[in-house]
Amino acid sequence: MPKHLVLQCRDGYPLAAQLWLPAGEARGSVIISSATGVLARYYARYAGFLREQGYAVLTYDYRGIGGSRPASLRGVKIRWRDWGDYDFDAAVRWMRARDSEGLLVAVGHSIGGFLPGFATAATEVDRFLSVGAQYAYWSDYASAQRWQMFAKWHLFMPALTALCGYFPGRRLGWLEDLPAGVALEWAFRRARLESSYPAHERDEVLQRFAAVRAPILAVSVTDDEYGTLPAIERGLSYYRNSTCEHVRLSPAELGLARVGHFDLFHERHRHGFWQATLGWIDEGRNPWTTAPLESTECRAC
């Protein structure tokens, strides 16, 4: 079982977190960052797997989600950006305080693989592994589902958020409830990242992403309606000073008929995908060297 703890963010907000410690001396540290509206416990099996491989692993709930949710979400001022600027930042600083010199790898699913660029402490990470880490701009959704997804996330979600004061995703069975700021930032995200923020914040946002120089391995699957090729590449482009490798896997390569956006953290991937990720976590080696997309340097849009 993990050790439960509380992380203090720079602004004083407390985050519920779990630390998974190996039986012996840790060979390194891993931080796992969740998808939007997904509880940290969804990644518990993967965290346990990494612990078995000798890693100290930190999972955490973003502010407004799960164990980090206040009594009421109505009127709470939480932005999507805050999950990176404050929450991921706190996770990195806590792990670095625990082990200042050891290997530190960040694994991020969906928005969890994009938001590290908002954090000033992201420069303390040695390498990144992102899984389906799309930018979340509506025109990048898979063409077959695009208009249905647009109606769901960019029309219905902001309308219901305005009515309720937060997005009641749990009641709908879609995802966890979201703070209004998070839901609206997703709903009204623009094609260029900096354009989603006030003019006086834009340069700083771009500079933070540019400050990250650690290598990134981005993994996506071909039947992910969110993590399409344009969506992944749009997100990676802001990490313009990192060396990026983007691997596209098909369900057939993973021995399945369907994978989609969430399946890669399911226990069924323990001896396949999970085992393969160790090549990158352990050594910074892309285990899918025969994948169709070659290594590229990240470039701005």
Backbone bond lengths (Angstrom), bond angles and torsions (degrees), N, CA, C in turn:
res aa  C-N    CA-C-N  psi(-1)  N-CA   C-N-CA  omega(-1)  CA-C   N-CA-C  phi
1 M - - - 1.465 - - 1.537 109.94 -
2 P 1.330 116.75 147.17 1.473 118.84 179.72 1.523 111.62 -77.80
3 K 1.311 115.09 162.36 1.453 122.10 172.86 1.522 107.71 -88.98
4 H 1.320 118.05 127.78 1.463 121.90 -179.42 1.522 109.37 -89.57
5 L 1.318 115.38 136.69 1.458 120.07 -178.39 1.514 110.03 -147.94
6 V 1.307 116.01 174.20 1.466 122.53 179.23 1.523 108.78 -123.43
7 L 1.330 115.95 126.50 1.463 121.33 175.61 1.524 108.83 -95.26
8 Q 1.313 117.11 137.30 1.454 121.69 176.36 1.521 109.08 -100.88
9 C 1.317 116.31 119.69 1.464 120.67 178.48 1.529 110.40 -79.53
10 R 1.321 116.92 167.29 1.464 121.52 -178.16 1.531 112.26 -57.38
11 D 1.333 115.86 -32.29 1.461 119.35 -178.99 1.521 112.62 -90.14
12 G 1.341 116.80 7.00 1.454 120.99 177.85 1.510 115.31 91.39
13 Y 1.314 118.65 -4.62 1.462 120.55 -178.18 1.532 109.22 -71.42
14 P 1.345 118.10 132.50 1.471 120.86 179.43 1.524 111.80 -89.95
15 L 1.321 116.87 135.52 1.458 122.73 178.74 1.525 110.37 -114.55
16 A 1.313 116.33 133.63 1.461 120.80 172.94 1.522 108.37 -75.87
17 A 1.321 116.52 130.89 1.466 121.38 -177.15 1.519 110.11 -141.07
18 Q 1.328 114.81 163.56 1.461 121.60 179.47 1.523 108.36 -133.95
19 L 1.314 115.84 132.85 1.461 121.73 179.28 1.526 108.87 -111.72
20 W 1.336 114.86 122.27 1.460 122.26 -179.15 1.527 107.63 -104.71
21 L 1.329 116.62 111.99 1.458 120.90 -175.21 1.522 111.30 -105.24
22 P 1.342 117.34 137.77 1.469 120.52 177.04 1.520 111.07 -72.74
23 A 1.316 115.69 166.50 1.472 120.27 -178.24 1.522 111.67 -65.72
24 G 1.314 117.63 -38.13 1.460 121.79 -179.23 1.512 111.54 -110.55
25 E 1.316 115.51 -156.63 1.458 120.71 178.23 1.523 110.05 -66.50
26 A 1.320 116.30 134.29 1.463 121.24 -178.21 1.519 110.69 -71.22
27 R 1.328 115.54 139.83 1.465 120.81 176.47 1.520 111.90 -87.96
28 G 1.325 116.53 -4.21 1.449 122.30 -179.00 1.516 109.62 164.82
29 S 1.323 116.24 -178.43 1.460 122.01 -177.51 1.525 109.99 -126.42
30 V 1.329 115.23 147.78 1.464 121.98 178.19 1.519 108.57 -133.32
31 I 1.321 116.45 135.51 1.465 122.94 172.18 1.527 107.25 -110.35
32 I 1.328 117.21 130.23 1.464 121.66 177.45 1.524 108.57 -110.07
33 S 1.334 116.62 122.73 1.462 122.49 179.61 1.522 109.60 -110.32
34 S 1.318 115.77 133.84 1.462 123.41 -170.09 1.522 113.54 -80.29
35 A 1.324 114.22 166.28 1.455 122.37 168.52 1.524 109.30 -75.55
36 T 1.315 117.45 166.77 1.458 122.00 178.84 1.528 110.62 -62.65
37 G 1.320 115.89 129.67 1.454 120.44 176.14 1.513 114.36 69.84
38 V 1.326 118.00 22.58 1.459 122.87 179.84 1.531 108.73 -118.93
39 L 1.322 116.40 131.52 1.454 121.50 179.97 1.524 111.49 -69.75
40 A 1.317 116.65 149.74 1.465 121.25 177.97 1.521 111.39 -59.85
41 R 1.327 117.67 -30.05 1.460 119.99 -177.13 1.529 112.67 -66.41
42 Y 1.327 116.96 -16.54 1.468 119.82 176.26 1.537 110.54 -61.48
43 Y 1.316 116.62 -26.43 1.467 121.98 -176.63 1.529 111.98 -99.70
44 A 1.334 116.72 10.96 1.467 120.63 -175.75 1.523 112.15 -61.89
45 R 1.324 118.11 -39.90 1.466 119.87 -178.56 1.527 111.39 -66.77
46 Y 1.322 115.84 -40.44 1.473 118.58 177.70 1.534 109.96 -67.98
47 A 1.324 117.30 -39.38 1.467 120.46 176.64 1.518 110.44 -61.08
48 G 1.353 116.34 -42.25 1.458 119.78 177.77 1.514 112.35 -63.77
49 F 1.326 116.27 -37.01 1.463 121.09 176.52 1.525 110.71 -61.97
50 L 1.320 117.17 -45.94 1.464 120.64 179.46 1.524 111.44 -65.43
51 R 1.317 116.79 -35.93 1.464 119.95 175.44 1.533 110.23 -61.08
52 E 1.321 116.49 -41.72 1.461 120.39 178.07 1.522 111.81 -60.99
53 Q 1.336 116.88 -26.32 1.468 121.41 179.08 1.528 112.03 -85.98
54 G 1.337 116.51 0.51 1.453 120.10 175.41 1.511 115.80 102.47
55 Y 1.336 117.96 13.35 1.461 120.75 -177.67 1.527 112.04 -102.57
56 A 1.321 115.56 145.83 1.460 121.80 167.27 1.532 106.13 -85.64
57 V 1.322 116.27 125.22 1.460 120.65 -171.69 1.523 110.36 -122.91
58 L 1.332 116.08 133.85 1.456 122.00 177.92 1.518 109.59 -113.42
59 T 1.332 116.63 125.23 1.458 121.99 169.64 1.524 107.08 -116.30
60 Y 1.328 117.32 154.49 1.469 119.70 -176.61 1.518 109.85 -157.98
61 D 1.320 115.99 152.42 1.464 122.33 174.12 1.520 108.98 -94.35
62 Y 1.336 115.88 131.24 1.455 119.72 174.64 1.533 110.11 -61.94
63 R 1.305 115.74 157.58 1.467 120.51 174.56 1.534 109.92 -55.97
64 G 1.327 115.86 134.01 1.460 121.00 -178.90 1.507 114.35 90.23
65 I 1.344 117.38 -5.20 1.460 121.69 -175.64 1.535 109.69 -122.45
66 G 1.325 117.00 140.17 1.460 122.59 171.45 1.512 113.55 50.91
67 G 1.334 116.21 -126.05 1.459 121.16 -178.65 1.508 114.05 -68.24
68 S 1.329 117.85 -11.52 1.472 121.72 179.34 1.526 111.85 -103.33
69 R 1.337 115.60 15.68 1.465 120.82 -178.84 1.525 110.40 -87.36
70 P 1.327 118.33 135.01 1.464 120.28 174.19 1.525 110.62 -73.55
71 A 1.317 116.71 173.67 1.459 121.12 -178.77 1.527 111.87 -57.82
72 S 1.317 117.13 -36.61 1.467 122.04 177.78 1.521 109.23 -137.01
73 L 1.329 116.21 141.77 1.460 120.96 177.82 1.523 112.28 -92.69
74 R 1.320 116.64 -11.20 1.462 119.43 -179.24 1.527 110.55 -67.65
75 G 1.314 115.91 127.67 1.458 120.96 178.19 1.507 115.17 78.98
76 V 1.335 118.08 0.34 1.464 121.52 179.68 1.526 109.32 -77.60
77 K 1.318 117.65 129.20 1.464 121.65 -178.09 1.527 109.44 -94.93
78 I 1.328 115.47 91.86 1.462 122.53 178.38 1.517 107.96 -129.96
79 R 1.328 115.89 125.88 1.465 121.11 178.03 1.531 110.20 -101.99
80 W 1.302 116.05 157.41 1.469 121.43 172.78 1.522 109.07 -55.72
81 R 1.321 114.82 -44.72 1.456 120.46 -178.28 1.527 111.87 -57.10
82 D 1.345 117.34 -32.38 1.460 121.10 -178.54 1.522 112.20 -60.91
83 W 1.324 117.00 -29.27 1.469 120.17 -179.99 1.524 111.44 -62.72
84 G 1.317 116.58 -28.35 1.462 119.81 174.99 1.506 112.29 -93.31
85 D 1.338 115.78 -49.41 1.461 122.70 -175.49 1.524 111.90 -58.34
86 Y 1.338 117.08 -41.75 1.461 121.20 -177.36 1.540 113.25 -109.16
87 D 1.337 117.36 -46.37 1.465 119.98 -168.90 1.528 112.65 -77.52
88 F 1.329 117.74 -53.26 1.457 119.46 175.93 1.528 109.62 -62.16
89 D 1.306 116.12 -38.60 1.463 121.45 177.42 1.527 110.47 -55.95
90 A 1.337 117.18 -44.68 1.466 121.16 179.74 1.523 111.28 -65.32
91 A 1.334 116.55 -38.45 1.464 120.43 179.23 1.526 111.09 -63.21
92 V 1.328 116.58 -42.93 1.465 120.21 179.54 1.520 110.49 -65.95
93 R 1.307 116.56 -46.08 1.471 119.81 -177.82 1.524 110.59 -63.18
94 W 1.336 117.63 -38.14 1.466 120.32 179.85 1.526 110.67 -66.36
95 M 1.325 116.17 -43.36 1.465 119.54 -179.23 1.526 111.30 -69.65
96 R 1.325 116.57 -35.14 1.466 118.95 177.98 1.528 111.01 -71.31
97 A 1.324 118.06 -32.93 1.466 120.47 176.13 1.521 109.97 -66.14
98 R 1.335 115.33 -31.67 1.460 120.55 179.99 1.529 111.51 -76.11
99 D 1.328 116.69 -36.08 1.473 122.51 -179.28 1.520 107.59 -148.20
100 S 1.316 116.20 96.22 1.469 120.89 -172.34 1.516 113.84 -75.32
101 E 1.333 118.73 -22.09 1.459 121.02 -172.87 1.529 114.20 -114.14
102 G 1.332 117.65 -17.39 1.454 120.63 -174.23 1.524 113.67 -73.75
103 L 1.318 115.95 169.12 1.457 122.43 177.39 1.522 110.65 -61.62
104 L 1.330 116.92 132.47 1.462 122.07 176.86 1.528 108.11 -129.58
105 V 1.323 115.55 118.44 1.463 122.66 -179.44 1.524 108.77 -117.43
106 A 1.327 117.14 136.77 1.460 122.02 176.56 1.527 108.90 -107.84
107 V 1.323 116.13 125.13 1.458 122.91 175.38 1.521 107.24 -109.32
108 G 1.317 116.94 124.62 1.459 119.85 -177.86 1.507 112.23 -129.68
109 H 1.319 116.00 133.14 1.467 122.09 178.41 1.522 108.95 -104.44
110 S 1.321 116.35 131.14 1.462 122.72 178.13 1.531 109.68 55.90
111 I 1.335 118.34 -124.67 1.469 118.67 -178.80 1.521 110.95 -61.85
112 G 1.331 117.18 -23.54 1.459 120.93 178.38 1.515 113.98 -64.49
113 G 1.339 116.80 -17.78 1.448 120.63 176.14 1.518 113.16 -94.05
114 F 1.342 116.44 -10.67 1.459 120.26 179.42 1.521 111.85 -102.09
115 L 1.332 117.09 -38.86 1.466 120.46 -171.69 1.517 116.43 -67.00
116 P 1.361 121.77 -16.60 1.470 118.10 177.19 1.518 114.20 -54.61
117 G 1.315 117.52 -27.99 1.456 120.08 -179.09 1.512 114.44 -63.03
118 F 1.334 117.49 -18.30 1.464 120.81 177.28 1.529 112.38 -77.22
119 A 1.329 117.79 -17.29 1.463 122.44 -171.10 1.522 111.69 -92.15
120 T 1.305 117.28 132.33 1.460 119.97 176.35 1.529 110.59 -66.16
121 A 1.327 117.35 -29.36 1.467 120.90 -178.94 1.525 112.70 -78.11
122 A 1.325 118.43 -3.85 1.467 120.36 -179.82 1.523 112.07 -60.61
123 T 1.306 116.77 -23.15 1.469 120.34 178.86 1.527 111.85 -68.75
124 E 1.343 117.77 -11.40 1.463 122.18 179.46 1.529 112.31 -86.94
125 V 1.325 117.09 -5.71 1.470 121.67 -179.30 1.521 109.48 -86.50
126 D 1.331 116.95 138.57 1.467 121.37 -177.14 1.524 112.97 -82.55
127 R 1.302 117.30 -35.83 1.467 120.81 174.01 1.523 109.82 -161.06
128 F 1.334 113.85 158.28 1.458 121.81 -175.84 1.522 110.27 -120.38
129 L 1.327 115.31 141.02 1.457 122.82 170.38 1.517 106.76 -122.16
130 S 1.320 117.63 117.04 1.460 120.39 178.01 1.526 109.52 -112.47
131 V 1.323 115.34 144.87 1.465 122.37 -177.55 1.528 107.96 -126.25
132 G 1.314 116.97 112.26 1.461 121.02 -178.78 1.515 112.51 58.48
133 A 1.325 117.09 34.83 1.471 121.67 -171.65 1.514 111.32 -85.83
134 Q 1.302 115.83 77.54 1.457 121.25 -177.35 1.519 112.18 -82.78
135 Y 1.319 115.72 163.57 1.460 122.67 178.60 1.531 111.31 -77.22
136 A 1.327 117.24 -25.07 1.474 123.24 177.71 1.521 113.41 74.31
137 Y 1.330 116.43 44.21 1.463 121.40 170.78 1.517 107.28 -102.66
138 W 1.322 116.92 133.43 1.462 121.16 -167.21 1.530 114.45 -58.15
139 S 1.308 118.74 -34.87 1.470 119.51 -175.72 1.520 112.50 -72.88
140 D 1.358 116.79 -9.75 1.465 120.42 177.42 1.528 112.58 -89.55
141 Y 1.330 118.40 -7.85 1.457 119.55 177.15 1.526 109.86 -59.89
142 A 1.327 116.38 154.95 1.466 120.84 178.80 1.531 109.70 -55.93
143 S 1.312 116.06 135.72 1.469 120.53 -172.58 1.522 113.42 -57.97
144 A 1.318 118.00 -36.36 1.465 121.00 -176.79 1.528 112.03 -66.92
145 Q 1.336 117.19 -28.91 1.471 120.78 -178.36 1.523 113.61 -111.26
146 R 1.317 117.32 2.39 1.463 120.65 -167.98 1.519 113.85 -57.02
147 W 1.324 117.97 -48.97 1.452 119.37 -173.85 1.521 112.27 -73.98
148 Q 1.317 116.26 -31.79 1.461 119.46 174.20 1.531 110.27 -65.53
149 M 1.329 116.56 -43.39 1.457 121.10 178.95 1.529 111.24 -68.44
150 F 1.323 116.47 -36.13 1.460 120.00 177.30 1.521 110.44 -61.63
151 A 1.327 116.50 -45.28 1.463 120.48 179.81 1.530 110.78 -63.02
152 K 1.326 116.48 -38.94 1.464 121.86 -176.43 1.522 111.84 -70.38
153 W 1.329 116.85 -50.99 1.463 121.34 -170.78 1.530 113.99 -95.42
154 H 1.327 117.44 -21.37 1.462 119.49 -173.02 1.527 113.82 -116.95
155 L 1.332 116.90 -5.31 1.460 121.19 173.29 1.536 110.26 -120.63
156 F 1.333 115.82 -59.52 1.466 120.00 -177.00 1.526 111.60 -66.78
157 M 1.341 117.83 -46.21 1.468 119.72 -177.11 1.526 112.75 -60.44
158 P 1.338 120.17 -49.73 1.473 117.41 -179.87 1.524 113.03 -67.45
159 A 1.341 117.27 -31.64 1.465 119.34 178.53 1.523 110.76 -65.76
160 L 1.322 117.17 -45.20 1.461 120.90 179.98 1.524 110.96 -69.50
161 T 1.331 116.70 -33.58 1.466 121.02 177.04 1.524 110.60 -63.65
162 A 1.327 116.57 -42.51 1.459 120.48 178.51 1.528 110.82 -63.98
163 L 1.318 116.67 -34.23 1.464 121.40 -178.76 1.530 111.84 -73.99
164 C 1.346 116.56 -41.43 1.469 121.27 -172.85 1.519 113.94 -95.64
165 G 1.327 117.37 -20.58 1.456 120.41 -174.76 1.512 112.69 88.35
166 Y 1.313 117.84 -2.81 1.454 126.13 173.47 1.518 105.78 -163.36
167 F 1.336 118.15 171.00 1.457 119.53 178.93 1.525 109.55 -98.84
168 P 1.353 118.32 114.87 1.468 121.85 -176.90 1.527 112.23 -81.90
169 G 1.307 116.38 63.08 1.458 120.58 -175.68 1.514 113.61 -64.08
170 R 1.336 117.48 -33.38 1.465 120.15 -178.27 1.524 110.55 -65.13
171 R 1.320 117.09 -41.04 1.464 121.18 179.96 1.530 111.27 -62.40
172 L 1.314 116.17 -31.64 1.457 120.92 179.53 1.524 112.49 -84.10
173 G 1.342 116.82 -12.86 1.456 120.63 -177.09 1.516 113.13 75.57
174 W 1.339 116.76 21.97 1.467 120.25 -177.82 1.529 111.10 -94.36
175 L 1.330 116.26 -48.19 1.460 123.17 -179.51 1.511 106.76 -166.73
176 E 1.330 118.52 -173.37 1.452 120.66 176.04 1.534 109.87 -69.13
177 D 1.321 115.82 159.04 1.460 119.85 173.97 1.532 109.55 -58.34
178 L 1.324 115.68 145.88 1.461 120.59 -178.42 1.525 110.76 -120.37
179 P 1.327 117.66 140.79 1.461 119.95 170.04 1.523 109.86 -58.68
180 A 1.319 116.06 149.27 1.462 120.11 -176.69 1.527 112.14 -56.23
181 G 1.335 116.66 -42.27 1.461 119.56 -178.21 1.507 113.10 -61.74
182 V 1.326 116.60 -37.80 1.463 120.98 178.34 1.525 110.18 -66.79
183 A 1.334 116.21 -48.90 1.460 120.62 -178.67 1.523 111.78 -60.46
184 L 1.326 116.73 -42.35 1.465 119.91 -176.98 1.523 112.14 -74.55
185 E 1.327 116.96 -33.28 1.469 119.02 177.02 1.520 110.05 -65.41
186 W 1.328 117.06 -38.73 1.463 120.88 175.19 1.533 109.92 -66.18
187 A 1.299 116.81 -48.72 1.464 120.84 -174.63 1.523 112.63 -61.12
188 F 1.333 116.71 -35.65 1.465 119.95 -173.31 1.529 112.77 -112.45
189 R 1.328 116.35 20.35 1.470 119.71 178.41 1.526 110.33 -60.21
190 R 1.317 116.47 138.71 1.464 122.50 -178.52 1.522 110.77 -99.40
191 A 1.319 115.35 169.23 1.464 120.71 -174.59 1.521 111.59 -63.03
192 R 1.320 116.58 -33.80 1.460 120.96 177.60 1.526 108.87 -107.13
193 L 1.302 116.40 131.52 1.448 122.53 -174.32 1.520 112.51 -53.88
194 E 1.327 117.35 -50.68 1.451 120.37 -173.77 1.528 112.39 -63.55
195 S 1.329 116.43 -25.53 1.465 120.09 -178.94 1.522 112.70 -71.67
196 S 1.324 117.17 -11.36 1.460 121.18 178.75 1.526 112.10 -83.23
197 Y 1.348 117.60 -3.12 1.459 121.64 -175.24 1.521 110.53 -127.08
198 P 1.346 117.17 160.06 1.467 120.43 178.13 1.524 111.43 -55.82
199 A 1.314 116.37 152.27 1.462 121.89 -174.06 1.528 112.11 -56.45
200 H 1.334 117.56 -36.87 1.467 119.65 -175.91 1.527 112.60 -73.90
201 E 1.348 118.51 -9.82 1.461 121.74 179.63 1.529 112.65 -101.05
202 R 1.298 118.17 -12.86 1.466 121.07 -166.78 1.518 113.52 -66.28
203 D 1.311 117.87 -44.43 1.461 119.68 -178.93 1.524 110.97 -62.82
204 E 1.321 116.31 -41.50 1.459 119.61 -179.10 1.529 111.07 -64.11
205 V 1.333 117.48 -40.49 1.468 120.69 178.49 1.522 110.46 -58.94
206 L 1.320 117.26 -48.25 1.460 120.88 -178.89 1.523 111.54 -65.89
207 Q 1.328 116.49 -38.40 1.468 120.11 -179.99 1.519 111.93 -65.56
208 R 1.313 117.19 -35.52 1.466 119.49 178.98 1.519 111.34 -65.38
209 F 1.312 117.23 -44.06 1.461 120.01 176.94 1.528 110.38 -63.27
210 A 1.319 116.29 -41.18 1.463 120.42 -178.96 1.522 112.13 -67.10
211 A 1.333 117.58 -23.98 1.471 120.95 -178.58 1.528 112.32 -71.87
212 V 1.333 117.08 -19.56 1.470 120.83 -179.74 1.521 108.86 -75.74
213 R 1.313 116.87 125.01 1.458 121.56 -178.42 1.526 113.01 -121.74
214 A 1.308 116.86 -4.15 1.467 120.22 179.17 1.524 110.07 -68.49
215 P 1.326 118.43 148.55 1.466 121.27 179.55 1.524 111.97 -67.82
216 I 1.317 115.11 150.45 1.463 122.58 -178.57 1.523 109.68 -125.24
217 L 1.325 117.09 129.23 1.460 122.32 168.66 1.518 106.94 -109.43
218 A 1.313 116.46 114.59 1.467 122.72 179.68 1.522 108.73 -103.88
219 V 1.329 115.88 125.10 1.458 121.39 178.77 1.520 108.40 -113.44
220 S 1.313 116.67 132.61 1.455 121.13 174.80 1.517 108.78 -138.93
221 V 1.327 115.92 162.54 1.463 120.55 179.06 1.519 109.36 -118.41
222 T 1.304 115.33 150.11 1.458 120.45 -169.85 1.523 114.08 -71.54
223 D 1.337 118.42 -15.93 1.462 119.53 179.23 1.532 112.25 -107.25
224 D 1.320 116.83 20.90 1.458 121.71 176.77 1.523 108.30 -86.69
225 E 1.323 116.50 113.25 1.461 120.30 -175.89 1.525 112.28 -71.84
226 Y 1.328 118.08 -18.86 1.465 122.28 175.02 1.535 110.71 -91.42
227 G 1.312 116.06 -49.10 1.460 121.29 -174.79 1.514 112.86 -87.55
228 T 1.311 116.63 60.32 1.456 121.16 176.56 1.529 109.64 -74.49
229 L 1.311 115.54 169.27 1.464 119.40 178.22 1.527 111.89 -57.07
230 P 1.355 120.16 -48.98 1.468 118.94 178.55 1.521 112.95 -62.16
231 A 1.337 117.71 -35.53 1.463 120.87 -178.46 1.520 111.41 -66.79
232 I 1.334 116.78 -43.73 1.464 120.67 179.72 1.525 110.35 -66.77
233 E 1.317 115.85 -46.45 1.463 119.89 -177.30 1.524 111.86 -66.29
234 R 1.317 117.50 -34.01 1.468 119.73 178.05 1.534 109.70 -63.05
235 G 1.331 116.30 -43.47 1.457 119.34 178.59 1.511 113.24 -65.76
236 L 1.331 116.64 -44.46 1.464 120.29 -178.91 1.520 112.65 -63.13
237 S 1.321 116.22 -29.05 1.462 119.62 -174.56 1.525 113.09 -61.46
238 Y 1.315 118.09 -23.81 1.463 120.20 -179.56 1.530 112.23 -78.21
239 Y 1.315 116.99 -17.61 1.465 121.03 174.85 1.526 108.35 -88.47
240 R 1.295 115.99 62.54 1.462 120.20 -166.35 1.524 113.97 -73.98
241 N 1.320 118.17 -13.41 1.462 120.30 177.85 1.520 113.38 -106.73
242 S 1.323 116.21 11.33 1.466 121.80 173.90 1.517 109.71 -103.01
243 T 1.315 116.02 151.68 1.459 120.33 169.76 1.524 107.41 -86.51
244 C 1.315 116.12 122.81 1.461 120.90 -174.66 1.519 111.10 -115.33
245 E 1.318 115.31 139.45 1.450 122.37 171.16 1.524 107.85 -122.96
246 H 1.317 115.92 128.62 1.460 120.71 -178.76 1.522 108.63 -117.60
247 V 1.322 115.26 120.84 1.458 122.29 -178.55 1.526 109.20 -111.78
248 R 1.319 117.16 125.95 1.469 122.52 175.60 1.521 108.09 -105.22
249 L 1.324 116.16 118.67 1.460 121.90 179.06 1.522 109.93 -108.62
250 S 1.308 116.83 143.58 1.461 120.82 175.84 1.519 109.40 -96.50
251 P 1.321 118.64 154.74 1.466 120.14 175.06 1.524 112.59 -54.44
252 A 1.332 117.02 -37.29 1.464 120.52 -179.63 1.526 111.21 -61.41
253 E 1.347 117.03 -38.60 1.463 120.54 178.26 1.518 111.85 -64.35
254 L 1.324 115.77 -24.27 1.455 121.33 179.69 1.526 111.91 -97.58
255 G 1.318 116.03 4.43 1.457 121.22 176.99 1.508 114.68 75.86
256 L 1.332 117.06 25.42 1.458 121.55 -177.86 1.521 110.75 -132.73
257 A 1.314 115.51 160.92 1.456 120.67 176.52 1.526 111.11 -85.47
258 R 1.327 116.11 -28.35 1.460 121.54 -176.96 1.522 109.48 -145.43
259 V 1.334 116.52 137.74 1.461 121.67 176.56 1.529 110.22 -124.37
260 G 1.323 117.10 -58.49 1.456 120.51 177.48 1.520 113.37 72.84
261 H 1.332 114.78 -156.77 1.460 120.71 -170.12 1.524 113.90 -84.24
262 F 1.325 119.08 -25.74 1.462 121.20 -170.24 1.520 115.25 -113.58
263 D 1.299 119.37 -15.06 1.465 121.08 -164.84 1.520 115.13 -69.89
264 L 1.321 119.25 -24.58 1.458 120.45 -172.31 1.526 113.86 -65.52
265 F 1.328 117.93 -13.10 1.459 119.98 176.25 1.529 111.99 -100.51
266 H 1.325 115.90 15.00 1.459 120.96 175.59 1.527 109.48 -84.53
267 E 1.314 116.28 148.31 1.461 123.31 -177.29 1.523 113.62 -53.19
268 R 1.333 117.97 -27.77 1.465 120.45 -177.76 1.531 112.68 -61.67
269 H 1.334 116.75 -15.75 1.464 120.29 -178.26 1.528 113.45 -95.60
270 R 1.326 117.21 7.79 1.463 121.58 -177.40 1.526 112.78 -53.98
271 H 1.315 117.18 -46.54 1.466 120.29 -174.94 1.533 112.99 -93.85
272 G 1.303 116.69 0.37 1.457 121.27 178.80 1.513 111.38 -115.67
273 F 1.322 116.59 -93.27 1.457 121.60 -176.89 1.521 112.41 -59.56
274 W 1.332 118.12 -46.71 1.465 119.85 -178.61 1.523 111.04 -59.27
275 Q 1.314 115.82 -44.76 1.465 119.51 -179.95 1.524 110.65 -62.44
276 A 1.315 116.21 -39.27 1.465 120.13 -179.39 1.531 111.58 -65.11
277 T 1.345 117.41 -35.11 1.471 119.03 -178.25 1.526 112.31 -61.74
278 L 1.331 116.93 -20.67 1.464 119.92 179.96 1.526 111.83 -65.17
279 G 1.326 116.84 -27.00 1.458 119.07 176.95 1.515 111.44 -58.73
280 W 1.334 115.88 -40.09 1.462 120.24 178.40 1.528 111.93 -79.52
281 I 1.329 116.83 -44.56 1.455 120.31 -178.49 1.521 111.04 -64.03
282 D 1.330 117.02 -44.94 1.471 120.76 -177.95 1.523 112.93 -71.48
283 E 1.332 115.58 -45.76 1.466 119.68 -165.80 1.525 114.71 -125.41
284 G 1.328 118.32 -6.49 1.457 119.07 -173.32 1.510 111.99 70.04
285 R 1.333 115.66 29.74 1.470 121.86 -178.03 1.526 109.80 -110.11
286 N 1.319 116.01 128.73 1.461 120.95 177.28 1.532 108.50 -72.18
287 P 1.344 118.38 113.52 1.459 119.74 -177.76 1.518 113.97 -78.25
288 W 1.337 116.06 -8.83 1.466 120.49 -179.50 1.532 109.53 -108.78
289 T 1.303 115.84 57.38 1.470 120.54 -172.92 1.515 113.32 -67.25
290 T 1.331 117.70 -15.76 1.462 120.07 179.54 1.520 111.83 -95.17
291 A 1.332 117.12 6.85 1.463 120.26 -179.65 1.522 110.21 -63.18
292 P 1.341 118.03 152.93 1.460 121.07 -173.81 1.515 115.07 -68.05
293 L 1.329 119.32 -25.02 1.451 120.52 -178.88 1.520 109.90 -95.99
294 E 1.317 116.72 128.52 1.458 121.15 -178.46 1.522 109.93 -88.63
295 S 1.327 114.55 168.18 1.463 120.99 178.90 1.519 109.67 -63.18
296 T 1.325 115.44 140.08 1.461 121.37 177.57 1.506 108.97 -138.75
297 E 1.314 116.68 155.60 1.465 119.70 171.13 1.516 107.74 -83.37
298 C 1.346 115.99 144.02 1.445 120.01 179.88 1.527 109.11 -72.83
299 R 1.289 116.28 138.40 1.456 121.40 178.12 1.524 109.35 -132.61
300 A 1.321 116.93 147.95 1.454 120.36 179.49 1.523 110.63 -67.90
301 C 1.347 115.94 153.24 1.461 121.11 -179.41 1.525 110.65 -62.67
